[in-house]
Amino acid sequence: RDFALELGAVPHEICETMERAVKRAAEEAEAGEVVLLAPAAASFDQYPNFEKRGEDFVERVQALIKS
């Protein structure tokens, strides 16, 4: 949350889970836009490493595309 303060006027949203982040990105993105996973901090409380976090992102996006 301290990092969010540094962003100032840069539009951003804090999402506590990957599920929520992907859902919000899907709601906000328009057709043809790119959604980039760019976490501002580690997430060791949710994932053992960055590879697992990335895999979760890909799996959730793929599931969203299929639905």
LUMVONU-885390 format. One record per residue (C-alpha): x, y negated, z negated; residue in one letter. Coordinates in steps of 0.5 Angstrom, whole numbers. Last residue first. Layout:
<recs>
REC; X; Y; Z; a
...
</recs>
This chain:
<recs>
REC; -32; 38; 41; s
REC; -26; 40; 45; k
REC; -22; 33; 45; i
REC; -23; 33; 37; l
REC; -20; 40; 36; a
REC; -14; 38; 40; q
REC; -14; 31; 36; v
REC; -14; 35; 30; r
REC; -9; 40; 32; e
REC; -4; 35; 34; v
REC; -5; 31; 28; f
REC; -4; 37; 23; d
REC; 2; 39; 27; e
REC; 5; 33; 26; g
REC; 4; 33; 19; r
REC; 7; 40; 19; k
REC; 13; 38; 22; e
REC; 14; 32; 18; f
REC; 15; 36; 12; n
REC; 11; 40; 6; p
REC; 5; 36; 7; y
REC; 0; 33; 3; q
REC; 4; 30; -3; d
REC; 10; 30; 1; f
REC; 7; 25; 6; s
REC; 12; 20; 7; a
REC; 11; 13; 9; a
REC; 9; 8; 14; a
REC; 6; 14; 19; p
REC; 6; 13; 26; a
REC; 2; 18; 30; l
REC; 0; 14; 36; l
REC; -7; 14; 40; v
REC; -6; 12; 47; v
REC; -12; 9; 51; e
REC; -15; 12; 57; g
REC; -22; 11; 54; a
REC; -23; 6; 48; e
REC; -20; 8; 41; a
REC; -23; 5; 35; e
REC; -28; 11; 33; e
REC; -23; 16; 35; a
REC; -17; 13; 31; a
REC; -22; 13; 25; r
REC; -23; 20; 26; k
REC; -16; 22; 27; v
REC; -14; 17; 21; a
REC; -20; 21; 16; r
REC; -18; 28; 18; e
REC; -10; 26; 17; m
REC; -12; 23; 10; t
REC; -12; 17; 6; e
REC; -13; 12; 11; c
REC; -11; 5; 10; i
REC; -13; 1; 16; e
REC; -9; -4; 20; h
REC; -9; -10; 24; p
REC; -3; -14; 24; v
REC; -4; -21; 20; a
REC; 0; -19; 14; g
REC; 4; -13; 16; l
REC; 8; -14; 9; e
REC; 2; -13; 5; l
REC; 1; -6; 8; a
REC; 8; -4; 6; f
REC; 6; -5; -1; d
REC; 0; 0; 0; r
</recs>
